[in-house]
Each structure stands twice: as C-alpha cells, then as structure tokens.
Amino acid sequence: MTTHDITAADPNEWRSYDEFAAGIDAFRLPNASLAGTALALTLDDGSSLRLSFGTEQVTWWADGSLPGGDEHRDPYDAVRVRSDTVFVNLPLESLERESLTVIFSESTHRALVVRSTIGSEDHAGEPRVGQTFWAAVTDGGEPSGEAPGPSRDLIGKRNLYRYSPHHLYEHVYISSERYAWQCVEGVQRGHGDMDLSTVWKFSDGLYLFCFREFRIAVASVWLHDLGYQLRTTGVFLGLTGTGDAEHSRAGGHIYPIGSVAYPDVQPV
C-alpha cells in the first residue's frame, strides 16, 4: 500500500532542482537502443544535424544555428514513445550546460529539435535557462503530413502528472506563453508558480511541452501523448543546489481532470 506524504513543504524553503527531480523517472517508459543506426536532419532554417548512435553514446555533427562544427561524442537517452516515434535526448558533456533533444517519426520523417541552455548569470525578471525550437525533416524518406509547429491546443486544459509514487503535479495551461503548476505530492508539496512555456504539436495527440522556470534555473522538454496512452516522456536541465549543471530523465502518467473554453476574447 502506498503511503502518501501530505505534509506541506516550508513556503520559505524553495526546493532546488536536484531535490525535486530525484526519482522523477520512476514511471518513465523504458529506454530504447538505437545502436548501429544513423540519422540526418535538415532543420527548417537550413541547419544540419547528423547523429550516429552507439550502445550508450552518439557521435554527432551540426552546423548553422546549432552548436557544433567539430565532431562531438556524448551520451544519449532514447525512448520509443509510439511504435514509429522516438524521443532522443543528448545530455551534452562536450558542451557545458547544454542539451539537445530530438523527436522524430519513422513513418512521416518529420522531426523536432530543441536546444536547452543555462545562461552564465541571472538577469532580473527572466529565466536563466533558454530554449530554441526547430521543425525538421529526416533522411528516412519523403516527409508527409503537417510539419510540427506551435499549437494552442492545450490552452485551458488541466492535467495531473504522476511521475512516481512520490511525485504528483498539476498543470494548468494558461496561454501560448505560460502555464501554472503546483506540487500535489512530493518534496515541493504546496509550492507552485506560473512559468514560461512552449507547446508544439508534433502529430495527432502528440505534443511537445517545454517550460523555463523563473525561480530556479531549470528547463524541461516533454512529449505528451494525449491519445490513448496518456503517457509523458521528458528530461530536465538545471542547476543543482551547489550550482552544478545536471541532466535528469523523467516521465509518467497523465490524468486529464478538466478544461475550460473562452467564450470570446482568447488568451495570447
């Protein structure tokens, strides 16, 4: 029987990224191996990204808007979120305080690329973390269907996210630029905020959701499957309580609990 902690966290002691992220991958989908495969992507601004996967590491090259120029070798983490769709994250060791996330379809040959970075210093009123987004196509075949792009589909939705027996969060999608969250169970219980967010539609029922927090230096990349599976797969990049950059995996179950529709004037 699961014991639920209903003790609220001290509102004056904001938890650091590494404290709340510990164990947040308990209900994540299993890892997938891409060993022996390669992938070449062309981004919508003409930049290129090439990936050659080993068992635990990937050799990659990039140009244009992406960091790179030289050959890099870094660890990677892959999850097959659907039979034809793969979520791949590169928690970069070759480039400090950065990560690259690639989502690609083996059937439509469409892809998304997200670059997450931690800034060198804080700036008042702005998150220390930043993210850049690109739609892309792969070299797997002729692309079909709509290209991934910004979406308003989640505005007004209210979901619970269960990441582990001890991690339960609520999200309310406020606008195309912000979402509100609160911790219902976990070390942040009672804490909440409204942070910057980005939502892109990848394909039917699959949505990229990313956030950038104001109070602590943490950015996250998620792929929500709001179809039949109601699962989410994600990663974090942030600064620990000691100021070190850390990458974490996450994932879990989605429980829709409500939605609203605006009758006339719509949010931004």
C-alpha positions in Angstrom: 0.0 0.0 0.0 1.4 3.4 -1.0 1.9 5.9 1.8 1.2 9.5 0.6 3.0 12.4 2.2 0.5 15.1 2.9 2.9 17.4 4.7 3.3 20.7 3.0 6.8 22.0 2.3 8.1 25.1 4.0 7.0 28.0 1.8 10.2 29.8 2.7 12.5 27.0 1.6 12.2 26.7 -2.1 13.5 23.3 -3.2 16.4 23.1 -5.5 16.2 21.3 -8.9 18.1 18.2 -7.8 15.9 17.8 -4.8 12.6 17.7 -6.6 14.0 15.7 -9.6 15.3 12.8 -7.6 13.2 9.7 -8.6 11.0 11.6 -11.0 11.7 8.9 -13.7 10.1 6.0 -11.8 7.1 5.7 -14.1 9.0 6.6 -17.3 8.7 4.4 -20.4 11.6 2.0 -20.9 14.8 3.0 -22.8 15.3 2.0 -26.4 18.6 1.3 -28.0 19.4 3.0 -31.3 22.8 1.3 -31.5 24.1 0.8 -35.1 21.7 3.4 -36.6 22.3 6.9 -38.0 20.0 9.9 -38.6 20.5 13.0 -40.6 18.2 16.0 -40.1 17.6 19.2 -42.0 16.2 22.0 -39.9 13.6 24.5 -41.1 16.3 27.2 -41.2 18.7 25.1 -43.3 20.9 23.9 -40.4 22.0 20.3 -40.4 22.3 17.7 -37.6 23.8 14.3 -38.1 23.7 11.5 -35.5 25.5 8.2 -35.4 24.4 6.0 -32.5 26.4 3.5 -30.5 25.2 1.5 -27.5 25.4 4.3 -25.0 27.0 7.2 -26.9 26.2 9.1 -30.0 28.7 10.8 -32.4 27.2 14.0 -33.8 27.9 16.9 -36.1 26.0 20.1 -36.6 26.1 23.4 -38.5 24.2 26.6 -38.9 22.1 27.6 -35.9 23.1 24.5 -33.9 26.3 24.3 -31.8 29.0 22.2 -33.2 31.3 22.5 -36.2 33.5 19.7 -34.9 32.7 16.1 -34.3 31.2 15.5 -30.8 30.7 12.4 -28.8 28.1 12.4 -26.0 25.8 10.1 -24.1 22.2 9.8 -25.3 18.9 8.5 -24.0 16.2 7.2 -26.2 12.5 6.2 -25.6 10.1 4.8 -28.2 7.0 6.7 -27.2 5.0 5.2 -30.0 5.8 2.4 -32.5 7.0 4.9 -35.0 8.1 7.9 -32.8 11.3 8.2 -30.9 12.3 10.7 -28.2 16.1 11.2 -28.0 18.0 13.4 -25.6 21.6 14.3 -25.6 22.7 15.4 -22.1 25.8 17.1 -23.5 29.2 16.7 -21.9 31.1 18.1 -24.8 29.3 21.5 -24.4 28.8 22.8 -20.9 25.3 23.5 -19.6 23.5 22.5 -22.8 21.3 19.7 -24.1 19.8 18.7 -27.5 16.5 16.9 -27.8 15.3 15.3 -31.0 11.9 13.8 -31.6 11.4 12.0 -34.9 8.9 9.9 -36.7 9.9 6.9 -38.8 6.7 7.0 -40.8 6.3 10.7 -41.6 10.0 11.5 -41.5 9.2 14.7 -39.6 11.2 15.8 -36.6 11.5 18.4 -33.8 14.8 19.7 -32.4 15.1 21.6 -29.1 18.3 23.2 -27.7 18.2 23.9 -24.0 20.9 26.1 -22.4 21.7 27.6 -19.0 22.9 31.2 -19.0 26.1 32.3 -17.4 24.4 34.6 -14.9 21.0 35.6 -13.6 19.0 38.5 -15.1 16.2 40.1 -13.1 12.8 39.1 -14.3 14.0 36.5 -16.8 14.6 32.7 -16.6 18.3 31.8 -16.5 17.5 29.0 -18.9 16.7 29.3 -22.6 15.3 27.1 -25.3 15.2 27.2 -29.1 12.9 25.2 -31.3 13.1 23.9 -34.9 10.9 21.8 -37.1 13.0 19.4 -39.2 12.9 16.5 -41.7 14.9 13.3 -41.6 16.7 11.4 -44.3 14.5 8.4 -43.8 12.2 9.2 -46.7 9.9 11.7 -48.3 8.2 13.7 -45.5 4.4 13.5 -45.2 1.7 15.2 -43.2 1.9 18.6 -41.5 5.2 19.9 -40.2 5.4 20.3 -36.4 4.7 23.8 -35.2 3.4 26.0 -32.3 0.0 24.9 -31.0 -2.8 26.4 -28.9 -4.5 23.0 -28.4 -3.6 22.8 -24.7 -4.8 26.2 -23.6 -7.5 25.7 -20.9 -6.5 22.1 -20.2 -5.9 21.0 -16.6 -4.0 17.7 -16.1 -2.4 15.8 -13.3 1.0 14.1 -13.9 2.1 11.1 -11.8 5.8 10.6 -12.2 6.4 8.2 -9.3 4.7 7.1 -6.1 6.0 10.3 -4.5 5.7 12.8 -7.4 2.3 14.3 -8.3 2.0 17.6 -10.1 -0.9 19.6 -11.6 -0.5 21.7 -14.7 -3.0 24.3 -16.0 -2.2 25.6 -19.5 -2.9 29.3 -19.3 -1.9 30.7 -22.7 0.5 30.2 -25.6 3.3 31.6 -23.4 2.6 30.4 -19.8 1.4 27.6 -17.7 0.7 27.3 -13.9 1.8 24.4 -11.8 1.5 23.1 -8.2 3.0 20.1 -6.5 0.2 18.0 -5.0 2.6 15.3 -3.6 6.3 15.4 -3.2 9.1 17.5 -1.6 7.6 20.6 -3.2 4.1 19.9 -1.9 2.2 23.2 -1.7 4.7 25.0 -3.9 3.7 26.3 -7.3 4.3 29.1 -9.8 3.5 30.3 -13.3 6.3 29.9 -15.7 7.2 30.4 -19.4 6.1 27.5 -21.6 6.1 26.4 -25.2 3.7 23.9 -26.8 4.2 22.5 -30.3 2.0 19.8 -32.0 4.2 17.0 -33.3 1.4 14.8 -34.7 -2.1 13.7 -33.7 -2.3 13.5 -30.0 1.5 14.1 -29.5 2.5 17.5 -28.1 5.9 18.9 -27.2 5.7 20.8 -23.9 8.6 22.8 -22.6 9.0 25.1 -19.7 11.5 27.6 -18.3 11.3 28.4 -14.6 11.8 31.9 -13.1 12.7 31.0 -9.5 15.3 28.3 -10.2 17.5 27.6 -13.2 15.7 24.7 -14.8 14.3 23.9 -18.2 12.4 20.8 -19.3 11.4 19.1 -22.5 8.4 16.8 -22.6 6.5 14.8 -25.2 2.9 14.4 -24.0 1.0 11.5 -25.6 -2.6 12.7 -25.1 -4.0 10.0 -27.3 -4.9 6.5 -25.9 -1.7 6.1 -23.9 -1.8 9.2 -21.7 1.9 9.0 -21.0 4.6 11.6 -21.0 8.4 11.4 -21.5 10.7 14.1 -20.6 14.1 15.5 -19.5 15.4 18.3 -17.3 18.4 20.5 -17.5 19.1 22.7 -14.5 21.5 23.9 -11.7 21.7 21.9 -8.5 21.8 23.5 -5.1 25.6 23.6 -5.3 25.5 25.4 -8.7 26.5 22.5 -10.9 24.6 21.7 -14.1 22.7 18.4 -14.1 20.6 16.4 -16.5 17.7 14.3 -15.4 15.3 11.9 -17.0 11.5 12.0 -16.2 8.2 10.5 -17.3 4.9 9.2 -16.1 1.2 9.0 -16.5 -1.2 11.8 -17.5 -4.6 12.2 -15.8 -6.9 14.9 -17.5 -9.1 16.5 -14.8 -10.8 19.3 -16.6 -10.7 22.1 -19.3 -12.3 25.4 -19.9 -13.2 27.2 -23.2 -13.0 31.0 -23.5 -16.3 32.4 -24.9 -15.0 35.4 -26.8 -11.5 37.0 -26.3 -8.8 34.4 -26.3 -5.5 34.3 -24.4 -2.3 35.3 -26.2 
